[in-house]
């Protein structure tokens, strides 16, 4: 079984790195330093050059082991070795030090703890039901024994704390959290957030209209995952650096839509703007006023269908009185279980 070497380096180094990766038993994957969070968190090892390290030091990615700095022999070593500020565990001049790099990569191939799973939920249009599904996925994960962070980045929504009925619980909201340092202690964050049972919730205060800071949101994601919490992110429909970072950090994306012609048209645009080529699935909430089947909706939008569900009678009334509580055989519960099963199955592979 091979591990992945994520290469964030200029084309001129790729041939040297490919030889080293093959010799150490890695599959080489070439990434873009400006949008590499997904692979950065999952690769067994990472090789960066001077250009990539400059980009990464601006983005403040989470600290991780098994990072090496590489550069050509004519490169200014004082310049590319600044990548050690990323926590790199060595620097190698290529091709002269290929043997040393192969040795380091081989040493990195020891079992490491896999980060906890993360899923991003996006509504294809207003009223699709993404926030309710995200909260339901968090409840299903918690009922399976997981610690969960329900992360609400949808500033146009009602608020995840309101959906779960914990809006009066004391604890930090987005305006109280800062990610400027690039790192937040996971256990301290969990203890400071409002929540319900095994679920912690991070959302905006009722009257807070300040836009979320990407560094803050992603530091919270990293803190939760490093502590072993499953992250369920309600992303919202507006594209931007926060949404892009959450999508990039997630194991996969769930797009939620209803089954009407207008909903399909809006969801196609939302998916094109926010999902791109990321791993994404579609959940369809019926019924369709025009007789569209869930498979028809998925085909028209261009995303694989994970499942569909019908509205649950009196769900809104129950949420008003006590917050979202799942019933064992409800359609929403079944849809949330489908999402969590895919997340869990991916985590144990």
C-alpha positions as YAML, in Angstrom:
chain: A
units: angstrom
residues:
- id: 1
  name: UNK
  ca: [0.00, 0.00, 0.00]
- id: 2
  name: UNK
  ca: [1.43, 3.38, -1.03]
- id: 3
  name: UNK
  ca: [1.15, 6.70, 0.79]
- id: 4
  name: UNK
  ca: [0.71, 10.09, -0.82]
- id: 5
  name: UNK
  ca: [3.51, 12.62, -1.22]
- id: 6
  name: UNK
  ca: [1.96, 16.04, -1.81]
- id: 7
  name: UNK
  ca: [4.29, 18.11, -4.01]
- id: 8
  name: UNK
  ca: [3.98, 21.89, -3.84]
- id: 9
  name: UNK
  ca: [6.96, 22.78, -6.01]
- id: 10
  name: UNK
  ca: [7.95, 24.11, -9.42]
- id: 11
  name: UNK
  ca: [7.75, 21.85, -12.47]
- id: 12
  name: UNK
  ca: [11.55, 21.63, -12.74]
- id: 13
  name: UNK
  ca: [11.63, 19.61, -9.49]
- id: 14
  name: UNK
  ca: [8.87, 17.16, -10.37]
- id: 15
  name: UNK
  ca: [11.06, 14.56, -12.07]
- id: 16
  name: UNK
  ca: [13.49, 14.45, -9.13]
- id: 17
  name: UNK
  ca: [10.63, 14.25, -6.65]
- id: 18
  name: UNK
  ca: [8.90, 11.52, -8.65]
- id: 19
  name: UNK
  ca: [12.01, 9.35, -8.43]
- id: 20
  name: UNK
  ca: [12.28, 9.93, -4.68]
- id: 21
  name: UNK
  ca: [8.59, 9.25, -4.13]
- id: 22
  name: UNK
  ca: [8.74, 5.98, -6.06]
- id: 23
  name: UNK
  ca: [11.86, 4.86, -4.23]
- id: 24
  name: UNK
  ca: [10.23, 5.51, -0.85]
- id: 25
  name: UNK
  ca: [6.95, 3.86, -1.83]
- id: 26
  name: UNK
  ca: [4.79, 6.97, -2.30]
- id: 27
  name: UNK
  ca: [2.27, 8.05, -4.89]
- id: 28
  name: UNK
  ca: [3.11, 11.61, -5.91]
- id: 29
  name: UNK
  ca: [0.29, 14.15, -6.13]
- id: 30
  name: UNK
  ca: [1.00, 17.66, -7.42]
- id: 31
  name: UNK
  ca: [-0.98, 20.43, -5.72]
- id: 32
  name: UNK
  ca: [-1.39, 24.19, -5.68]
- id: 33
  name: UNK
  ca: [-0.07, 25.90, -2.54]
- id: 34
  name: UNK
  ca: [-2.90, 28.45, -2.64]
- id: 35
  name: UNK
  ca: [-5.64, 25.78, -2.38]
- id: 36
  name: UNK
  ca: [-4.13, 22.65, -0.91]
- id: 37
  name: UNK
  ca: [-5.81, 22.32, 2.50]
- id: 38
  name: UNK
  ca: [-7.66, 19.14, 1.55]
- id: 39
  name: UNK
  ca: [-4.51, 17.28, 0.51]
- id: 40
  name: UNK
  ca: [-2.33, 19.06, 3.11]
- id: 41
  name: UNK
  ca: [-4.33, 17.43, 5.92]
- id: 42
  name: UNK
  ca: [-4.35, 13.94, 4.38]
- id: 43
  name: UNK
  ca: [-1.04, 13.37, 2.62]
- id: 44
  name: UNK
  ca: [1.51, 11.25, 4.47]
- id: 45
  name: UNK
  ca: [4.29, 13.69, 3.51]
- id: 46
  name: UNK
  ca: [4.59, 17.10, 1.83]
- id: 47
  name: UNK
  ca: [7.44, 18.58, -0.22]
- id: 48
  name: UNK
  ca: [7.50, 22.37, -0.68]
- id: 49
  name: UNK
  ca: [9.85, 24.70, -2.51]
- id: 50
  name: UNK
  ca: [10.59, 28.39, -1.88]
- id: 51
  name: UNK
  ca: [7.62, 29.71, -3.85]
- id: 52
  name: UNK
  ca: [5.15, 27.39, -2.18]
- id: 53
  name: UNK
  ca: [6.52, 28.06, 1.31]
- id: 54
  name: UNK
  ca: [6.06, 31.80, 0.76]
- id: 55
  name: UNK
  ca: [2.41, 31.25, -0.14]
- id: 56
  name: UNK
  ca: [1.83, 28.87, 2.76]
- id: 57
  name: UNK
  ca: [3.33, 31.19, 5.36]
- id: 58
  name: UNK
  ca: [0.72, 33.76, 4.34]
- id: 59
  name: UNK
  ca: [-2.11, 31.22, 4.59]
- id: 60
  name: UNK
  ca: [-1.07, 29.76, 7.99]
- id: 61
  name: UNK
  ca: [-1.96, 26.11, 7.31]
- id: 62
  name: UNK
  ca: [-2.24, 23.86, 10.36]
- id: 63
  name: UNK
  ca: [1.01, 22.42, 11.67]
- id: 64
  name: UNK
  ca: [1.61, 18.89, 10.52]
- id: 65
  name: UNK
  ca: [4.49, 16.42, 10.56]
- id: 66
  name: UNK
  ca: [6.43, 15.08, 7.57]
- id: 67
  name: UNK
  ca: [7.02, 18.34, 5.68]
- id: 68
  name: UNK
  ca: [10.29, 18.77, 3.78]
- id: 69
  name: UNK
  ca: [11.70, 21.75, 1.88]
- id: 70
  name: UNK
  ca: [13.27, 21.13, -1.51]
- id: 71
  name: UNK
  ca: [15.12, 23.30, -4.02]
- id: 72
  name: UNK
  ca: [17.46, 23.10, -7.01]
- id: 73
  name: UNK
  ca: [21.20, 23.24, -6.52]
- id: 74
  name: UNK
  ca: [21.46, 26.77, -7.87]
- id: 75
  name: UNK
  ca: [18.75, 28.05, -5.52]
- id: 76
  name: UNK
  ca: [19.59, 30.41, -2.68]
- id: 77
  name: UNK
  ca: [19.37, 28.08, 0.31]
- id: 78
  name: UNK
  ca: [18.81, 30.97, 2.69]
- id: 79
  name: UNK
  ca: [15.66, 31.78, 0.76]
- id: 80
  name: UNK
  ca: [14.10, 28.35, 0.41]
- id: 81
  name: UNK
  ca: [15.03, 27.25, 3.91]
- id: 82
  name: UNK
  ca: [12.62, 29.86, 5.24]
- id: 83
  name: UNK
  ca: [10.07, 27.10, 4.65]
- id: 84
  name: UNK
  ca: [11.32, 25.60, 7.89]
- id: 85
  name: UNK
  ca: [9.04, 28.13, 9.57]
- id: 86
  name: UNK
  ca: [6.23, 25.83, 8.45]
- id: 87
  name: UNK
  ca: [7.61, 23.17, 10.77]
- id: 88
  name: UNK
  ca: [9.50, 21.34, 8.03]
- id: 89
  name: UNK
  ca: [11.64, 18.42, 9.15]
- id: 90
  name: UNK
  ca: [14.53, 18.92, 6.79]
- id: 91
  name: UNK
  ca: [15.70, 20.60, 3.60]
- id: 92
  name: UNK
  ca: [17.14, 18.89, 0.52]
- id: 93
  name: UNK
  ca: [18.96, 20.17, -2.57]
- id: 94
  name: UNK
  ca: [17.90, 18.23, -5.66]
- id: 95
  name: UNK
  ca: [19.12, 16.20, -7.40]
- id: 96
  name: UNK
  ca: [22.29, 16.00, -5.24]
- id: 97
  name: UNK
  ca: [20.53, 14.99, -2.02]
- id: 98
  name: UNK
  ca: [17.98, 12.55, -3.43]
- id: 99
  name: UNK
  ca: [19.27, 9.75, -1.21]
- id: 100
  name: UNK
  ca: [18.71, 11.85, 1.90]
- id: 101
  name: UNK
  ca: [15.20, 12.75, 0.79]
- id: 102
  name: UNK
  ca: [14.35, 9.11, 0.10]
- id: 103
  name: UNK
  ca: [15.55, 8.24, 3.59]
- id: 104
  name: UNK
  ca: [13.45, 10.97, 5.19]
- id: 105
  name: UNK
  ca: [10.34, 9.98, 3.24]
- id: 106
  name: UNK
  ca: [10.84, 6.35, 4.22]
- id: 107
  name: UNK
  ca: [11.10, 7.36, 7.87]
- id: 108
  name: UNK
  ca: [7.81, 9.24, 7.62]
- id: 109
  name: UNK
  ca: [5.96, 6.09, 6.59]
- id: 110
  name: UNK
  ca: [4.85, 5.22, 10.06]
- id: 111
  name: UNK
  ca: [1.24, 5.05, 11.22]
- id: 112
  name: UNK
  ca: [-0.24, 8.45, 12.00]
- id: 113
  name: UNK
  ca: [-3.57, 9.42, 13.44]
- id: 114
  name: UNK
  ca: [-6.05, 10.28, 10.71]
- id: 115
  name: UNK
  ca: [-7.77, 13.63, 11.22]
- id: 116
  name: UNK
  ca: [-11.42, 13.38, 12.22]
- id: 117
  name: UNK
  ca: [-13.90, 13.59, 9.36]
- id: 118
  name: UNK
  ca: [-15.42, 16.81, 8.03]
- id: 119
  name: UNK
  ca: [-18.38, 17.38, 5.73]
- id: 120
  name: UNK
  ca: [-19.52, 20.67, 4.18]
- id: 121
  name: UNK
  ca: [-23.26, 21.15, 3.60]
- id: 122
  name: UNK
  ca: [-24.43, 23.71, 1.03]
- id: 123
  name: UNK
  ca: [-27.97, 24.70, 0.11]
- id: 124
  name: UNK
  ca: [-28.43, 24.87, -3.62]
- id: 125
  name: UNK
  ca: [-31.01, 27.64, -3.18]
- id: 126
  name: UNK
  ca: [-32.84, 29.47, -0.42]
- id: 127
  name: UNK
  ca: [-35.03, 27.20, 1.68]
- id: 128
  name: UNK
  ca: [-33.44, 23.98, 0.44]
- id: 129
  name: UNK
  ca: [-33.06, 22.65, 3.99]
- id: 130
  name: UNK
  ca: [-29.26, 22.61, 4.24]
- id: 131
  name: UNK
  ca: [-29.14, 23.96, 7.81]
- id: 132
  name: UNK
  ca: [-31.64, 21.38, 9.05]
- id: 133
  name: UNK
  ca: [-29.74, 18.57, 7.33]
- id: 134
  name: UNK
  ca: [-26.41, 19.77, 8.76]
- id: 135
  name: UNK
  ca: [-27.88, 19.81, 12.27]
- id: 136
  name: UNK
  ca: [-29.39, 16.36, 11.70]
- id: 137
  name: UNK
  ca: [-26.02, 14.96, 10.55]
- id: 138
  name: UNK
  ca: [-24.45, 16.35, 13.73]
- id: 139
  name: UNK
  ca: [-27.14, 14.65, 15.83]
- id: 140
  name: UNK
  ca: [-26.67, 11.33, 14.04]
- id: 141
  name: UNK
  ca: [-22.88, 11.49, 14.49]
- id: 142
  name: UNK
  ca: [-23.30, 12.32, 18.19]
- id: 143
  name: UNK
  ca: [-25.72, 9.43, 18.66]
- id: 144
  name: UNK
  ca: [-23.02, 7.16, 17.20]
- id: 145
  name: UNK
  ca: [-20.64, 8.19, 19.99]
- id: 146
  name: UNK
  ca: [-18.70, 10.91, 18.15]
- id: 147
  name: UNK
  ca: [-17.78, 14.32, 19.49]
- id: 148
  name: UNK
  ca: [-19.10, 16.82, 16.94]
- id: 149
  name: UNK
  ca: [-18.52, 20.46, 16.05]
- id: 150
  name: UNK
  ca: [-21.50, 21.94, 14.20]
- id: 151
  name: UNK
  ca: [-19.93, 24.92, 12.46]
- id: 152
  name: UNK
  ca: [-22.36, 27.56, 11.19]
- id: 153
  name: UNK
  ca: [-20.83, 29.80, 8.51]
- id: 154
  name: UNK
  ca: [-24.18, 30.71, 6.94]
- id: 155
  name: UNK
  ca: [-24.63, 34.28, 8.09]
- id: 156
  name: UNK
  ca: [-27.91, 34.55, 6.23]
- id: 157
  name: UNK
  ca: [-29.46, 31.71, 8.22]
- id: 158
  name: UNK
  ca: [-31.30, 31.54, 11.52]
- id: 159
  name: UNK
  ca: [-28.31, 30.12, 13.39]
- id: 160
  name: UNK
  ca: [-27.33, 26.56, 14.27]
- id: 161
  name: UNK
  ca: [-27.83, 27.27, 17.98]
- id: 162
  name: UNK
  ca: [-31.45, 28.20, 17.30]
- id: 163
  name: UNK
  ca: [-32.04, 25.05, 15.26]
- id: 164
  name: UNK
  ca: [-30.73, 22.88, 18.11]
- id: 165
  name: UNK
  ca: [-32.52, 24.93, 20.76]
- id: 166
  name: UNK
  ca: [-29.35, 26.04, 22.57]
- id: 167
  name: UNK
  ca: [-29.51, 29.74, 21.69]
- id: 168
  name: UNK
  ca: [-29.71, 30.69, 25.38]
- id: 169
  name: UNK
  ca: [-26.71, 28.58, 26.37]
- id: 170
  name: UNK
  ca: [-23.65, 30.61, 27.40]
- id: 171
  name: UNK
  ca: [-20.54, 30.28, 25.32]
- id: 172
  name: UNK
  ca: [-18.45, 31.82, 22.58]
- id: 173
  name: UNK
  ca: [-19.82, 33.00, 19.25]
- id: 174
  name: UNK
  ca: [-17.80, 33.88, 16.15]
- id: 175
  name: UNK
  ca: [-17.20, 37.45, 17.31]
- id: 176
  name: UNK
  ca: [-15.50, 36.13, 20.46]
- id: 177
  name: UNK
  ca: [-13.06, 33.84, 18.64]
- id: 178
  name: UNK
  ca: [-9.86, 34.95, 16.99]
- id: 179
  name: UNK
  ca: [-7.70, 32.92, 14.65]
- id: 180
  name: UNK
  ca: [-4.98, 35.47, 14.05]
- id: 181
  name: UNK
  ca: [-2.38, 33.27, 15.71]
- id: 182
  name: UNK
  ca: [-3.16, 30.49, 13.22]
- id: 183
  name: UNK
  ca: [-3.86, 27.95, 15.97]
- id: 184
  name: UNK
  ca: [-6.58, 27.41, 18.57]
- id: 185
  name: UNK
  ca: [-6.45, 24.79, 21.31]
- id: 186
  name: UNK
  ca: [-9.11, 22.18, 20.57]
- id: 187
  name: UNK
  ca: [-10.06, 21.15, 24.12]
- id: 188
  name: UNK
  ca: [-10.29, 24.78, 25.27]
- id: 189
  name: UNK
  ca: [-12.47, 25.66, 22.28]
- id: 190
  name: UNK
  ca: [-14.81, 22.75, 22.91]
- id: 191
  name: UNK
  ca: [-15.24, 23.72, 26.56]
- id: 192
  name: UNK
  ca: [-15.99, 27.34, 25.65]
- id: 193
  name: UNK
  ca: [-18.72, 26.71, 23.07]
- id: 194
  name: UNK
  ca: [-22.45, 26.24, 23.67]
- id: 195
  name: UNK
  ca: [-23.76, 22.83, 22.82]
- id: 196
  name: UNK
  ca: [-26.08, 19.92, 23.35]
- id: 197
  name: UNK
  ca: [-24.76, 16.60, 24.60]
- id: 198
  name: UNK
  ca: [-21.77, 15.60, 22.47]
- id: 199
  name: UNK
  ca: [-22.34, 18.47, 20.02]
- id: 200
  name: UNK
  ca: [-20.56, 21.83, 20.26]
- id: 201
  name: UNK
  ca: [-21.90, 24.73, 18.20]
- id: 202
  name: UNK
  ca: [-20.08, 27.73, 16.77]
- id: 203
  name: UNK
  ca: [-22.32, 30.37, 15.18]
- id: 204
  name: UNK
  ca: [-22.80, 34.13, 15.03]
- id: 205
  name: UNK
  ca: [-24.50, 36.16, 17.74]
- id: 206
  name: UNK
  ca: [-28.03, 37.25, 16.89]
- id: 207
  name: UNK
  ca: [-27.19, 40.84, 15.91]
- id: 208
  name: UNK
  ca: [-23.67, 40.23, 14.60]
- id: 209
  name: UNK
  ca: [-23.32, 41.41, 11.00]
- id: 210
  name: UNK
  ca: [-19.53, 41.40, 10.76]
- id: 211
  name: UNK
  ca: [-18.23, 39.06, 8.04]
- id: 212
  name: UNK
  ca: [-16.41, 35.97, 9.22]
- id: 213
  name: UNK
  ca: [-12.62, 35.92, 8.98]
- id: 214
  name: UNK
  ca: [-11.27, 33.00, 6.93]
- id: 215
  name: UNK
  ca: [-8.29, 32.51, 9.26]
- id: 216
  name: UNK
  ca: [-10.60, 32.31, 12.28]
- id: 217
  name: UNK
  ca: [-13.00, 29.82, 10.68]
- id: 218
  name: UNK
  ca: [-10.25, 27.54, 9.42]
- id: 219
  name: UNK
  ca: [-8.37, 27.68, 12.73]
- id: 220
  name: UNK
  ca: [-11.57, 26.47, 14.43]
- id: 221
  name: UNK
  ca: [-11.87, 23.62, 11.91]
- id: 222
  name: UNK
  ca: [-8.27, 22.58, 12.50]
- id: 223
  name: UNK
  ca: [-8.68, 22.74, 16.29]
- id: 224
  name: UNK
  ca: [-11.77, 20.53, 16.24]
- id: 225
  name: UNK
  ca: [-10.31, 17.97, 13.88]
- id: 226
  name: UNK
  ca: [-7.02, 17.76, 15.77]
- id: 227
  name: UNK
  ca: [-8.99, 16.95, 18.93]
- id: 228
  name: UNK
  ca: [-10.88, 14.18, 17.15]
- id: 229
  name: UNK
  ca: [-14.19, 15.99, 16.67]
- id: 230
  name: UNK
  ca: [-16.23, 15.38, 13.54]
- id: 231
  name: UNK
  ca: [-16.88, 18.72, 11.82]
- id: 232
  name: UNK
  ca: [-20.22, 19.38, 10.13]
- id: 233
  name: UNK
  ca: [-20.09, 22.77, 8.39]
- id: 234
  name: UNK
  ca: [-23.19, 24.64, 7.27]
- id: 235
  name: UNK
  ca: [-21.42, 26.66, 4.59]
- id: 236
  name: UNK
  ca: [-24.17, 28.88, 3.20]
- id: 237
  name: UNK
  ca: [-24.67, 29.78, -0.44]
- id: 238
  name: UNK
  ca: [-22.39, 32.80, -0.82]
- id: 239
  name: UNK
  ca: [-19.00, 32.06, -2.37]
- id: 240
  name: UNK
  ca: [-15.91, 33.60, -0.84]
- id: 241
  name: UNK
  ca: [-12.72, 32.71, 1.04]
- id: 242
  name: UNK
  ca: [-14.58, 31.26, 4.03]
- id: 243
  name: UNK
  ca: [-16.78, 29.00, 1.90]
- id: 244
  name: UNK
  ca: [-13.82, 28.00, -0.29]
- id: 245
  name: UNK
  ca: [-11.72, 27.13, 2.77]
- id: 246
  name: UNK
  ca: [-14.47, 25.00, 4.28]
- id: 247
  name: UNK
  ca: [-15.07, 23.15, 1.03]
- id: 248
  name: UNK
  ca: [-11.33, 22.61, 0.63]
- id: 249
  name: UNK
  ca: [-11.03, 21.26, 4.18]
- id: 250
  name: UNK
  ca: [-13.97, 18.85, 3.94]
- id: 251
  name: UNK
  ca: [-13.79, 15.19, 3.03]
- id: 252
  name: UNK
  ca: [-16.74, 15.77, 0.75]
- id: 253
  name: UNK
  ca: [-19.53, 18.25, 0.07]
- id: 254
  name: UNK
  ca: [-23.27, 17.69, 0.33]
- id: 255
  name: UNK
  ca: [-25.43, 19.93, -1.85]
- id: 256
  name: UNK
  ca: [-29.10, 20.07, -0.83]
- id: 257
  name: UNK
  ca: [-31.91, 20.99, -3.21]
- id: 258
  name: UNK
  ca: [-35.65, 20.64, -3.63]
- id: 259
  name: UNK
  ca: [-37.14, 18.99, -6.71]
- id: 260
  name: UNK
  ca: [-38.47, 21.86, -8.81]
- id: 261
  name: UNK
  ca: [-37.30, 23.29, -12.12]
- id: 262
  name: UNK
  ca: [-36.40, 26.62, -10.46]
- id: 263
  name: UNK
  ca: [-34.49, 24.83, -7.69]
- id: 264
  name: UNK
  ca: [-32.53, 22.78, -10.20]
- id: 265
  name: UNK
  ca: [-31.52, 25.91, -12.11]
- id: 266
  name: UNK
  ca: [-30.37, 27.71, -8.95]
- id: 267
  name: UNK
  ca: [-28.54, 24.65, -7.63]
- id: 268
  name: UNK
  ca: [-26.61, 24.21, -10.86]
- id: 269
  name: UNK
  ca: [-25.24, 27.74, -10.44]
- id: 270
  name: UNK
  ca: [-24.48, 27.24, -6.75]
- id: 271
  name: UNK
  ca: [-22.61, 24.00, -7.42]
- id: 272
  name: UNK
  ca: [-20.62, 25.58, -10.24]
- id: 273
  name: UNK
  ca: [-19.61, 28.55, -8.05]
- id: 274
  name: UNK
  ca: [-18.79, 26.70, -4.85]
- id: 275
  name: UNK
  ca: [-18.08, 23.04, -5.47]
- id: 276
  name: UNK
  ca: [-15.96, 22.98, -8.61]
- id: 277
  name: UNK
  ca: [-14.13, 19.68, -8.94]
- id: 278
  name: UNK
  ca: [-14.38, 18.71, -5.26]
- id: 279
  name: UNK
  ca: [-15.92, 15.43, -4.19]
- id: 280
  name: UNK
  ca: [-19.62, 16.28, -3.88]
- id: 281
  name: UNK
  ca: [-22.97, 14.50, -3.68]
- id: 282
  name: UNK
  ca: [-26.57, 15.64, -3.96]
- id: 283
  name: UNK
  ca: [-29.44, 15.21, -1.50]
- id: 284
  name: UNK
  ca: [-32.91, 15.98, -2.87]
- id: 285
  name: UNK
  ca: [-35.83, 17.03, -0.68]
- id: 286
  name: UNK
  ca: [-39.16, 16.20, -2.31]
- id: 287
  name: UNK
  ca: [-41.87, 16.00, -3.30]
- id: 288
  name: UNK
  ca: [-41.63, 17.48, -6.77]
- id: 289
  name: UNK
  ca: [-44.52, 19.72, -7.88]
- id: 290
  name: UNK
  ca: [-43.82, 18.75, -11.48]
- id: 291
  name: UNK
  ca: [-43.10, 15.06, -11.01]
- id: 292
  name: UNK
  ca: [-39.30, 15.24, -11.20]
- id: 293
  name: UNK
  ca: [-37.59, 12.20, -9.78]
- id: 294
  name: UNK
  ca: [-34.52, 12.59, -7.59]
- id: 295
  name: UNK
  ca: [-32.43, 10.87, -10.27]
- id: 296
  name: UNK
  ca: [-33.69, 13.40, -12.83]
- id: 297
  name: UNK
  ca: [-32.69, 16.27, -10.53]
- id: 298
  name: UNK
  ca: [-29.21, 14.83, -9.98]
- id: 299
  name: UNK
  ca: [-28.69, 14.28, -13.69]
- id: 300
  name: UNK
  ca: [-29.73, 17.85, -14.49]
- id: 301
  name: UNK
  ca: [-27.45, 19.32, -11.81]
- id: 302
  name: UNK
  ca: [-24.54, 17.06, -12.67]
- id: 303
  name: UNK
  ca: [-23.84, 15.63, -9.20]
- id: 304
  name: UNK
  ca: [-24.11, 12.02, -8.01]
- id: 305
  name: UNK
  ca: [-27.23, 11.36, -5.99]
- id: 306
  name: UNK
  ca: [-26.68, 10.31, -2.37]
- id: 307
  name: UNK
  ca: [-30.36, 10.15, -1.49]
- id: 308
  name: UNK
  ca: [-33.64, 11.93, -1.16]
- id: 309
  name: UNK
  ca: [-36.21, 12.54, 1.54]
- id: 310
  name: UNK
  ca: [-39.67, 13.98, 2.00]
- id: 311
  name: UNK
  ca: [-40.72, 16.76, 4.37]
- id: 312
  name: UNK
  ca: [-41.50, 15.65, 7.89]
- id: 313
  name: UNK
  ca: [-44.85, 16.65, 9.31]
- id: 314
  name: UNK
  ca: [-44.69, 19.00, 12.31]
- id: 315
  name: UNK
  ca: [-40.88, 19.23, 12.14]
- id: 316
  name: UNK
  ca: [-40.95, 23.02, 12.12]
- id: 317
  name: UNK
  ca: [-43.29, 23.08, 15.10]
- id: 318
  name: UNK
  ca: [-41.05, 20.75, 17.09]
- id: 319
  name: UNK
  ca: [-38.00, 22.86, 16.29]
- id: 320
  name: UNK
  ca: [-39.85, 25.97, 17.49]
- id: 321
  name: UNK
  ca: [-40.63, 24.45, 20.86]
- id: 322
  name: UNK
  ca: [-37.59, 22.35, 21.77]
- id: 323
  name: UNK
  ca: [-35.01, 22.48, 19.00]
- id: 324
  name: UNK
  ca: [-34.37, 19.78, 16.45]
- id: 325
  name: UNK
  ca: [-34.85, 16.27, 17.79]
- id: 326
  name: UNK
  ca: [-34.65, 13.35, 15.41]
- id: 327
  name: UNK
  ca: [-37.15, 10.54, 15.28]
- id: 328
  name: UNK
  ca: [-35.79, 7.10, 14.56]
- id: 329
  name: UNK
  ca: [-37.68, 6.45, 11.31]
- id: 330
  name: UNK
  ca: [-38.14, 9.99, 10.05]
- id: 331
  name: UNK
  ca: [-37.13, 10.91, 6.47]
- id: 332
  name: UNK
  ca: [-34.69, 13.56, 7.75]
- id: 333
  name: UNK
  ca: [-33.02, 11.02, 10.02]
- id: 334
  name: UNK
  ca: [-32.58, 8.61, 7.12]
- id: 335
  name: UNK
  ca: [-31.02, 11.32, 4.96]
- id: 336
  name: UNK
  ca: [-28.65, 12.37, 7.77]
- id: 337
  name: UNK
  ca: [-27.66, 8.74, 8.31]
- id: 338
  name: UNK
  ca: [-26.79, 8.45, 4.61]
- id: 339
  name: UNK
  ca: [-24.46, 11.45, 4.92]
- id: 340
  name: UNK
  ca: [-22.86, 10.25, 8.13]
- id: 341
  name: UNK
  ca: [-22.41, 6.72, 6.78]
- id: 342
  name: UNK
  ca: [-20.48, 8.08, 3.80]
- id: 343
  name: UNK
  ca: [-18.34, 10.22, 6.11]
- id: 344
  name: UNK
  ca: [-17.68, 7.35, 8.50]
- id: 345
  name: UNK
  ca: [-16.92, 4.85, 5.74]
- id: 346
  name: UNK
  ca: [-14.40, 7.27, 4.24]
- id: 347
  name: UNK
  ca: [-12.73, 7.78, 7.63]
- id: 348
  name: UNK
  ca: [-12.11, 4.08, 8.21]
- id: 349
  name: UNK
  ca: [-10.76, 3.24, 4.75]
...
